[in-house]
Amino acid sequence: MQLYLIRHAQSANNSKPEAERVEDPEITELGHQQAAAIAKSIADQNVDFLVTSGFLRTLQTTQYLADSLRMPIHVWRDLHEVGGCYRGYIPGEEQGAPGMNRDAILAKYPGTTVDESIGTEGWWGCRSYETEAQATLRSEQMLARFAEQFGATDKVVVAVIHADFKVCMLRQILGNDFTRRHIGPMLNTGLTKFTVSEDAWRLNILNSITHLSSDQIS
């Protein structure tokens, strides 16, 4: 398997102070430019599977890729950002929000394959704020899902995900000593690529933004 991990395009939350952020923001005008650029850059790849989370910002980003690659979107509930879907920014006072439900996702993105675990209550379902330990376990489970489904194949898989969760996944693969100080922030539409065999993960590309112009980097 070749696995591409791509952070979503810039969202409204990325461009605002924490106190002004909302639970499920759209991408910005710059975000639309970034999404179009990453979609153009991988248009000639023979992608077999395109997957993302249930957040609006990842779905909007992934739609550009789906249009470019002419393929459907899959939504996996547990590819969401660390913490889940929540309101509030003061630690310990976050309030769980529902997230989009199955009908809302399909209304905006017809033809999408949505995890059966996402129902009428929303993909997050107003659960409590996710802890760091829970996010770490989830990253392990998501990597196992990729490996189980595609690891023994030559499939090309593209996953549009989130900055903090991408770091969680990288730590699982590269070791717990891996932190952002080694490479800086996970940039919007930054691309990381692994080649995966049955017994090894090989890093090919890390946080690449060569598809962006200098004024599109965020």
C-alpha atoms as an extended CHARMM CRD file, in Angstrom:
* protein
*
       218  EXT
         1         1  MET       CA              0.0000000000        0.0000000000        0.0000000000  PROA      1               0.0000000000
         2         2  GLN       CA              0.9730000000        3.5660000000       -0.6340000000  PROA      2               0.0000000000
         3         3  LEU       CA             -0.6620000000        5.7610000000        2.0130000000  PROA      3               0.0000000000
         4         4  TYR       CA             -0.9300000000        9.5210000000        1.5930000000  PROA      4               0.0000000000
         5         5  LEU       CA             -1.8150000000       11.5070000000        4.7270000000  PROA      5               0.0000000000
         6         6  ILE       CA             -2.9240000000       15.0310000000        3.8460000000  PROA      6               0.0000000000
         7         7  ARG       CA             -3.9350000000       17.7280000000        6.2950000000  PROA      7               0.0000000000
         8         8  HSD       CA             -7.1200000000       19.5920000000        5.3500000000  PROA      8               0.0000000000
         9         9  ALA       CA             -7.0300000000       23.0540000000        3.7540000000  PROA      9               0.0000000000
        10        10  GLN       CA             -7.1210000000       26.1570000000        5.9470000000  PROA      10              0.0000000000
        11        11  SER       CA            -10.3610000000       26.4380000000        7.9010000000  PROA      11              0.0000000000
        12        12  ALA       CA            -11.9510000000       29.5170000000        9.4120000000  PROA      12              0.0000000000
        13        13  ASN       CA            -10.7730000000       28.3020000000       12.8210000000  PROA      13              0.0000000000
        14        14  ASN       CA             -7.1610000000       28.2220000000       11.6350000000  PROA      14              0.0000000000
        15        15  SER       CA             -7.3770000000       31.9290000000       10.8290000000  PROA      15              0.0000000000
        16        16  LYS       CA             -9.0750000000       33.0270000000       14.0830000000  PROA      16              0.0000000000
        17        17  PRO       CA             -8.1700000000       33.3530000000       17.7770000000  PROA      17              0.0000000000
        18        18  GLU       CA             -9.2500000000       30.3790000000       19.8960000000  PROA      18              0.0000000000
        19        19  ALA       CA            -12.0810000000       32.3440000000       21.5270000000  PROA      19              0.0000000000
        20        20  GLU       CA            -13.7470000000       32.8760000000       18.1290000000  PROA      20              0.0000000000
        21        21  ARG       CA            -13.5550000000       29.3070000000       16.8810000000  PROA      21              0.0000000000
        22        22  VAL       CA            -16.6170000000       27.1600000000       16.1890000000  PROA      22              0.0000000000
        23        23  GLU       CA            -17.2000000000       23.4130000000       16.3080000000  PROA      23              0.0000000000
        24        24  ASP       CA            -17.2830000000       22.6570000000       12.5770000000  PROA      24              0.0000000000
        25        25  PRO       CA            -15.9540000000       25.5020000000       10.4160000000  PROA      25              0.0000000000
        26        26  GLU       CA            -15.7790000000       25.7510000000        6.6510000000  PROA      26              0.0000000000
        27        27  ILE       CA            -12.5350000000       26.2690000000        4.7770000000  PROA      27              0.0000000000
        28        28  THR       CA            -11.5000000000       29.8150000000        3.8990000000  PROA      28              0.0000000000
        29        29  GLU       CA            -10.9300000000       31.3550000000        0.4860000000  PROA      29              0.0000000000
        30        30  LEU       CA             -7.2460000000       30.5440000000        0.9300000000  PROA      30              0.0000000000
        31        31  GLY       CA             -8.3160000000       27.0390000000        1.9060000000  PROA      31              0.0000000000
        32        32  HSD       CA            -10.1640000000       26.6480000000       -1.3910000000  PROA      32              0.0000000000
        33        33  GLN       CA             -6.9910000000       27.6730000000       -3.2450000000  PROA      33              0.0000000000
        34        34  GLN       CA             -4.9400000000       25.1640000000       -1.2560000000  PROA      34              0.0000000000
        35        35  ALA       CA             -7.4410000000       22.3710000000       -1.8540000000  PROA      35              0.0000000000
        36        36  ALA       CA             -7.4700000000       23.0700000000       -5.5780000000  PROA      36              0.0000000000
        37        37  ALA       CA             -3.6650000000       23.0250000000       -5.6280000000  PROA      37              0.0000000000
        38        38  ILE       CA             -3.2810000000       19.6780000000       -3.8390000000  PROA      38              0.0000000000
        39        39  ALA       CA             -6.0020000000       18.1770000000       -6.0350000000  PROA      39              0.0000000000
        40        40  LYS       CA             -4.1840000000       19.2860000000       -9.1750000000  PROA      40              0.0000000000
        41        41  SER       CA             -0.8760000000       17.9310000000       -7.8920000000  PROA      41              0.0000000000
        42        42  ILE       CA             -2.1440000000       14.3610000000       -7.4330000000  PROA      42              0.0000000000
        43        43  ALA       CA             -4.5560000000       14.2550000000      -10.3700000000  PROA      43              0.0000000000
        44        44  ASP       CA             -2.2760000000       11.8910000000      -12.2970000000  PROA      44              0.0000000000
        45        45  GLN       CA             -1.9140000000        9.4200000000       -9.4210000000  PROA      45              0.0000000000
        46        46  ASN       CA             -3.7240000000        6.1050000000       -9.7300000000  PROA      46              0.0000000000
        47        47  VAL       CA             -5.5600000000        6.4550000000       -6.4330000000  PROA      47              0.0000000000
        48        48  ASP       CA             -7.7250000000        3.5100000000       -5.3810000000  PROA      48              0.0000000000
        49        49  PHE       CA             -9.3410000000        4.7640000000       -2.1790000000  PROA      49              0.0000000000
        50        50  LEU       CA            -10.1270000000        8.2630000000       -0.8920000000  PROA      50              0.0000000000
        51        51  VAL       CA            -11.1320000000        8.6710000000        2.7390000000  PROA      51              0.0000000000
        52        52  THR       CA            -11.6580000000       11.4680000000        5.2460000000  PROA      52              0.0000000000
        53        53  SER       CA            -13.3520000000       12.4050000000        8.5070000000  PROA      53              0.0000000000
        54        54  GLY       CA            -16.8610000000       13.7430000000        9.0550000000  PROA      54              0.0000000000
        55        55  PHE       CA            -15.7300000000       17.3110000000        9.6960000000  PROA      55              0.0000000000
        56        56  LEU       CA            -16.8290000000       19.8710000000        7.1090000000  PROA      56              0.0000000000
        57        57  ARG       CA            -13.3040000000       21.1730000000        6.5260000000  PROA      57              0.0000000000
        58        58  THR       CA            -11.9760000000       17.7480000000        5.5820000000  PROA      58              0.0000000000
        59        59  LEU       CA            -14.9900000000       16.9650000000        3.4270000000  PROA      59              0.0000000000
        60        60  GLN       CA            -14.6450000000       20.2520000000        1.5550000000  PROA      60              0.0000000000
        61        61  THR       CA            -10.9570000000       19.5840000000        0.9630000000  PROA      61              0.0000000000
        62        62  THR       CA            -11.5920000000       15.9990000000       -0.0960000000  PROA      62              0.0000000000
        63        63  GLN       CA            -14.2590000000       17.0390000000       -2.5840000000  PROA      63              0.0000000000
        64        64  TYR       CA            -11.5750000000       18.8190000000       -4.6180000000  PROA      64              0.0000000000
        65        65  LEU       CA             -9.5720000000       15.5930000000       -4.7040000000  PROA      65              0.0000000000
        66        66  ALA       CA            -12.6470000000       13.5300000000       -5.5630000000  PROA      66              0.0000000000
        67        67  ASP       CA            -13.4570000000       15.8170000000       -8.4820000000  PROA      67              0.0000000000
        68        68  SER       CA             -9.8740000000       15.7450000000       -9.7390000000  PROA      68              0.0000000000
        69        69  LEU       CA             -9.5100000000       11.9820000000       -9.3680000000  PROA      69              0.0000000000
        70        70  ARG       CA            -13.0960000000       11.2470000000      -10.4250000000  PROA      70              0.0000000000
        71        71  MET       CA            -13.7210000000        8.9030000000       -7.5450000000  PROA      71              0.0000000000
        72        72  PRO       CA            -16.0590000000        8.6680000000       -4.5380000000  PROA      72              0.0000000000
        73        73  ILE       CA            -15.3750000000        9.7840000000       -0.9840000000  PROA      73              0.0000000000
        74        74  HSD       CA            -15.4070000000        7.4670000000        2.0210000000  PROA      74              0.0000000000
        75        75  VAL       CA            -16.0160000000        8.8280000000        5.5260000000  PROA      75              0.0000000000
        76        76  TRP       CA            -14.4900000000        7.0130000000        8.4850000000  PROA      76              0.0000000000
        77        77  ARG       CA            -15.8610000000        8.2910000000       11.7750000000  PROA      77              0.0000000000
        78        78  ASP       CA            -12.6310000000        7.8260000000       13.7150000000  PROA      78              0.0000000000
        79        79  LEU       CA            -10.3480000000        9.8770000000       11.4590000000  PROA      79              0.0000000000
        80        80  HSD       CA            -11.5330000000       13.0350000000       13.2410000000  PROA      80              0.0000000000
        81        81  GLU       CA             -9.3400000000       15.6120000000       14.9700000000  PROA      81              0.0000000000
        82        82  VAL       CA             -8.0750000000       15.0880000000       18.5040000000  PROA      82              0.0000000000
        83        83  GLY       CA            -10.7550000000       16.0880000000       21.0000000000  PROA      83              0.0000000000
        84        84  GLY       CA            -13.7150000000       15.2950000000       18.7830000000  PROA      84              0.0000000000
        85        85  CYS       CA            -16.4030000000       17.7900000000       17.8290000000  PROA      85              0.0000000000
        86        86  TYR       CA            -16.9020000000       20.3000000000       20.6110000000  PROA      86              0.0000000000
        87        87  ARG       CA            -17.7790000000       23.8680000000       21.5780000000  PROA      87              0.0000000000
        88        88  GLY       CA            -15.6160000000       26.0450000000       23.8060000000  PROA      88              0.0000000000
        89        89  TYR       CA            -11.8990000000       26.6150000000       24.1320000000  PROA      89              0.0000000000
        90        90  ILE       CA            -11.1740000000       26.6540000000       27.8780000000  PROA      90              0.0000000000
        91        91  PRO       CA             -9.5620000000       23.3450000000       28.9180000000  PROA      91              0.0000000000
        92        92  GLY       CA            -11.9620000000       21.2710000000       30.9630000000  PROA      92              0.0000000000
        93        93  GLU       CA            -15.0110000000       23.2680000000       29.8910000000  PROA      93              0.0000000000
        94        94  GLU       CA            -15.4770000000       21.9040000000       26.3670000000  PROA      94              0.0000000000
        95        95  GLN       CA            -19.0030000000       20.8270000000       25.4470000000  PROA      95              0.0000000000
        96        96  GLY       CA            -19.5160000000       17.9510000000       23.0440000000  PROA      96              0.0000000000
        97        97  ALA       CA            -21.3280000000       18.7530000000       19.7850000000  PROA      97              0.0000000000
        98        98  PRO       CA            -23.0720000000       16.2980000000       17.4440000000  PROA      98              0.0000000000
        99        99  GLY       CA            -21.1060000000       16.7110000000       14.2300000000  PROA      99              0.0000000000
       100       100  MET       CA            -22.8380000000       16.1170000000       10.9190000000  PROA      100             0.0000000000
       101       101  ASN       CA            -25.0660000000       13.0680000000       10.7620000000  PROA      101             0.0000000000
       102       102  ARG       CA            -25.3870000000       10.5980000000        7.9030000000  PROA      102             0.0000000000
       103       103  ASP       CA            -28.1970000000       12.4760000000        6.1490000000  PROA      103             0.0000000000
       104       104  ALA       CA            -26.3600000000       15.8040000000        6.3500000000  PROA      104             0.0000000000
       105       105  ILE       CA            -23.1780000000       14.3300000000        4.8960000000  PROA      105             0.0000000000
       106       106  LEU       CA            -25.0320000000       12.6220000000        2.0540000000  PROA      106             0.0000000000
       107       107  ALA       CA            -27.0560000000       15.7630000000        1.3150000000  PROA      107             0.0000000000
       108       108  LYS       CA            -23.8660000000       17.8070000000        0.8670000000  PROA      108             0.0000000000
       109       109  TYR       CA            -21.8030000000       15.0300000000       -0.7150000000  PROA      109             0.0000000000
       110       110  PRO       CA            -24.0460000000       12.6050000000       -2.6410000000  PROA      110             0.0000000000
       111       111  GLY       CA            -22.4890000000        9.2590000000       -3.4100000000  PROA      111             0.0000000000
       112       112  THR       CA            -20.2590000000        9.3060000000       -0.3480000000  PROA      112             0.0000000000
       113       113  THR       CA            -19.8150000000        6.0250000000        1.5270000000  PROA      113             0.0000000000
       114       114  VAL       CA            -20.3640000000        6.7700000000        5.2190000000  PROA      114             0.0000000000
       115       115  ASP       CA            -19.3020000000        4.5080000000        8.0910000000  PROA      115             0.0000000000
       116       116  GLU       CA            -22.2610000000        2.5610000000        9.4480000000  PROA      116             0.0000000000
       117       117  SER       CA            -21.3830000000        3.8800000000       12.9080000000  PROA      117             0.0000000000
       118       118  ILE       CA            -22.4990000000        7.3790000000       11.8310000000  PROA      118             0.0000000000
       119       119  GLY       CA            -26.2460000000        7.6880000000       12.3240000000  PROA      119             0.0000000000
       120       120  THR       CA            -28.8900000000       10.2970000000       13.0140000000  PROA      120             0.0000000000
       121       121  GLU       CA            -27.2150000000       11.5920000000       16.1830000000  PROA      121             0.0000000000
       122       122  GLY       CA            -24.1490000000       12.8800000000       14.3270000000  PROA      122             0.0000000000
       123       123  TRP       CA            -20.7220000000       11.3260000000       13.9640000000  PROA      123             0.0000000000
       124       124  TRP       CA            -19.5710000000       12.6050000000       17.3860000000  PROA      124             0.0000000000
       125       125  GLY       CA            -22.9470000000       12.4530000000       19.0880000000  PROA      125             0.0000000000
       126       126  CYS       CA            -22.1820000000       15.0980000000       21.7520000000  PROA      126             0.0000000000
       127       127  ARG       CA            -19.7090000000       12.8390000000       23.5260000000  PROA      127             0.0000000000
       128       128  SER       CA            -17.2300000000       14.2620000000       26.0350000000  PROA      128             0.0000000000
       129       129  TYR       CA            -13.9540000000       15.8340000000       24.9350000000  PROA      129             0.0000000000
       130       130  GLU       CA            -11.5010000000       13.1660000000       23.8270000000  PROA      130             0.0000000000
       131       131  THR       CA             -8.4090000000       12.7510000000       25.9950000000  PROA      131             0.0000000000
       132       132  GLU       CA             -4.8590000000       12.4800000000       24.6870000000  PROA      132             0.0000000000
       133       133  ALA       CA             -4.7390000000        8.8220000000       25.7040000000  PROA      133             0.0000000000
       134       134  GLN       CA             -7.9640000000        8.1150000000       23.8200000000  PROA      134             0.0000000000
       135       135  ALA       CA             -6.6300000000        9.8950000000       20.7320000000  PROA      135             0.0000000000
       136       136  THR       CA             -3.4160000000        7.8700000000       20.8770000000  PROA      136             0.0000000000
       137       137  LEU       CA             -5.3760000000        4.6220000000       21.0350000000  PROA      137             0.0000000000
       138       138  ARG       CA             -7.5900000000        5.7550000000       18.1620000000  PROA      138             0.0000000000
       139       139  SER       CA             -4.5780000000        6.5670000000       15.9890000000  PROA      139             0.0000000000
       140       140  GLU       CA             -3.2920000000        3.0450000000       16.5870000000  PROA      140             0.0000000000
       141       141  GLN       CA             -6.6860000000        1.6360000000       15.6250000000  PROA      141             0.0000000000
       142       142  MET       CA             -6.9020000000        3.7120000000       12.4520000000  PROA      142             0.0000000000
       143       143  LEU       CA             -3.4490000000        2.6520000000       11.2990000000  PROA      143             0.0000000000
       144       144  ALA       CA             -4.4360000000       -0.9400000000       11.9810000000  PROA      144             0.0000000000
       145       145  ARG       CA             -7.5630000000       -0.4500000000        9.8780000000  PROA      145             0.0000000000
       146       146  PHE       CA             -5.5040000000        0.8610000000        6.9630000000  PROA      146             0.0000000000
       147       147  ALA       CA             -3.0070000000       -1.9860000000        7.3240000000  PROA      147             0.0000000000
       148       148  GLU       CA             -5.6710000000       -4.6590000000        7.6170000000  PROA      148             0.0000000000
       149       149  GLN       CA             -7.6580000000       -3.4060000000        4.6460000000  PROA      149             0.0000000000
       150       150  PHE       CA             -4.8110000000       -2.4290000000        2.3150000000  PROA      150             0.0000000000
       151       151  GLY       CA             -1.4240000000       -3.3530000000        3.8270000000  PROA      151             0.0000000000
       152       152  ALA       CA             -0.8890000000       -6.5250000000        1.7900000000  PROA      152             0.0000000000
       153       153  THR       CA             -1.9500000000       -4.8580000000       -1.4720000000  PROA      153             0.0000000000
       154       154  ASP       CA             -0.4570000000       -2.3970000000       -3.9410000000  PROA      154             0.0000000000
       155       155  LYS       CA             -3.3940000000       -0.0010000000       -3.4960000000  PROA      155             0.0000000000
       156       156  VAL       CA             -2.8810000000        3.7640000000       -3.3680000000  PROA      156             0.0000000000
       157       157  VAL       CA             -4.8490000000        5.2640000000       -0.4800000000  PROA      157             0.0000000000
       158       158  VAL       CA             -5.3560000000        8.9780000000        0.2130000000  PROA      158             0.0000000000
       159       159  ALA       CA             -6.5840000000       10.1120000000        3.6370000000  PROA      159             0.0000000000
       160       160  VAL       CA             -7.4680000000       13.7510000000        4.3100000000  PROA      160             0.0000000000
       161       161  ILE       CA             -7.1130000000       14.2650000000        8.0420000000  PROA      161             0.0000000000
       162       162  HSD       CA             -6.2370000000       16.7870000000       10.7800000000  PROA      162             0.0000000000
       163       163  ALA       CA             -3.0130000000       18.2570000000       12.1670000000  PROA      163             0.0000000000
       164       164  ASP       CA             -3.0360000000       16.9300000000       15.7320000000  PROA      164             0.0000000000
       165       165  PHE       CA             -4.3350000000       13.5260000000       14.7120000000  PROA      165             0.0000000000
       166       166  LYS       CA             -1.7410000000       13.3160000000       11.9670000000  PROA      166             0.0000000000
       167       167  VAL       CA              0.9370000000       13.8570000000       14.6270000000  PROA      167             0.0000000000
       168       168  CYS       CA             -0.6290000000       11.0480000000       16.6850000000  PROA      168             0.0000000000
       169       169  MET       CA             -0.4450000000        8.7330000000       13.6980000000  PROA      169             0.0000000000
       170       170  LEU       CA              3.1450000000        9.7090000000       12.9260000000  PROA      170             0.0000000000
       171       171  ARG       CA              4.1590000000        8.9660000000       16.5110000000  PROA      171             0.0000000000
       172       172  GLN       CA              2.6760000000        5.5010000000       16.2020000000  PROA      172             0.0000000000
       173       173  ILE       CA              4.7190000000        4.8570000000       13.0610000000  PROA      173             0.0000000000
       174       174  LEU       CA              7.9460000000        6.7620000000       13.7790000000  PROA      174             0.0000000000
       175       175  GLY       CA              8.0810000000        6.4290000000       17.5720000000  PROA      175             0.0000000000
       176       176  ASN       CA              6.9100000000        8.4490000000       20.5450000000  PROA      176             0.0000000000
       177       177  ASP       CA              9.9640000000       10.7260000000       20.4010000000  PROA      177             0.0000000000
       178       178  PHE       CA              8.6190000000       12.2350000000       17.1880000000  PROA      178             0.0000000000
       179       179  THR       CA              7.2480000000       15.7270000000       17.8970000000  PROA      179             0.0000000000
       180       180  ARG       CA              6.4930000000       18.8470000000       15.9140000000  PROA      180             0.0000000000
       181       181  ARG       CA              9.7950000000       20.3850000000       16.9550000000  PROA      181             0.0000000000
       182       182  HSD       CA             11.4710000000       18.0010000000       14.5340000000  PROA      182             0.0000000000
       183       183  ILE       CA              9.6740000000       19.3240000000       11.4630000000  PROA      183             0.0000000000
       184       184  GLY       CA              7.5750000000       22.3240000000       12.5280000000  PROA      184             0.0000000000
       185       185  PRO       CA              3.7920000000       22.5670000000       12.2000000000  PROA      185             0.0000000000
       186       186  MET       CA              1.6040000000       20.2770000000       10.1150000000  PROA      186             0.0000000000
       187       187  LEU       CA              0.8050000000       22.6800000000        7.2810000000  PROA      187             0.0000000000
       188       188  ASN       CA             -2.5590000000       22.9850000000        5.5590000000  PROA      188             0.0000000000
       189       189  THR       CA             -2.6770000000       20.4330000000        2.7040000000  PROA      189             0.0000000000
       190       190  GLY       CA              0.7910000000       19.2510000000        3.7390000000  PROA      190             0.0000000000
       191       191  LEU       CA              1.3470000000       15.8020000000        2.2150000000  PROA      191             0.0000000000
       192       192  THR       CA              3.0210000000       12.8470000000        3.9070000000  PROA      192             0.0000000000
       193       193  LYS       CA              3.5030000000        9.5240000000        2.1350000000  PROA      193             0.0000000000
       194       194  PHE       CA              4.3000000000        6.0370000000        3.4060000000  PROA      194             0.0000000000
       195       195  THR       CA              4.9220000000        2.8170000000        1.5340000000  PROA      195             0.0000000000
       196       196  VAL       CA              3.4800000000        0.0050000000        3.6240000000  PROA      196             0.0000000000
       197       197  SER       CA              4.2590000000       -3.6980000000        3.4120000000  PROA      197             0.0000000000
       198       198  GLU       CA              3.1030000000       -6.4790000000        5.6710000000  PROA      198             0.0000000000
       199       199  ASP       CA              5.9120000000       -5.8750000000        8.1480000000  PROA      199             0.0000000000
       200       200  ALA       CA              7.1810000000       -2.3200000000        7.6190000000  PROA      200             0.0000000000
       201       201  TRP       CA              6.2150000000        1.3240000000        7.1320000000  PROA      201             0.0000000000
       202       202  ARG       CA              8.6670000000        3.3300000000        5.0070000000  PROA      202             0.0000000000
       203       203  LEU       CA              8.4770000000        7.1280000000        5.0360000000  PROA      203             0.0000000000
       204       204  ASN       CA              8.7790000000        8.6130000000        1.5260000000  PROA      204             0.0000000000
       205       205  ILE       CA              7.5430000000       12.1990000000        1.9100000000  PROA      205             0.0000000000
       206       206  LEU       CA              6.9500000000       14.3050000000        5.0350000000  PROA      206             0.0000000000
       207       207  ASN       CA              4.7080000000       17.3930000000        5.2330000000  PROA      207             0.0000000000
       208       208  SER       CA              5.3660000000       18.4500000000        1.6290000000  PROA      208             0.0000000000
       209       209  ILE       CA              3.8120000000       21.6880000000        0.3480000000  PROA      209             0.0000000000
       210       210  THR       CA              5.5450000000       21.8760000000       -3.0270000000  PROA      210             0.0000000000
       211       211  HSD       CA              2.1020000000       22.1910000000       -4.6350000000  PROA      211             0.0000000000
       212       212  LEU       CA              1.5560000000       25.5840000000       -2.9450000000  PROA      212             0.0000000000
       213       213  SER       CA              2.9100000000       28.9860000000       -3.9070000000  PROA      213             0.0000000000
       214       214  SER       CA              4.6410000000       30.9940000000       -1.1740000000  PROA      214             0.0000000000
       215       215  ASP       CA              1.5410000000       33.1090000000       -0.5490000000  PROA      215             0.0000000000
       216       216  GLN       CA             -0.6540000000       30.0130000000       -0.1270000000  PROA      216             0.0000000000
       217       217  ILE       CA              1.2360000000       28.4770000000        2.7960000000  PROA      217             0.0000000000
       218       218  SER       CA             -0.5030000000       28.4010000000        6.1690000000  PROA      218             0.0000000000
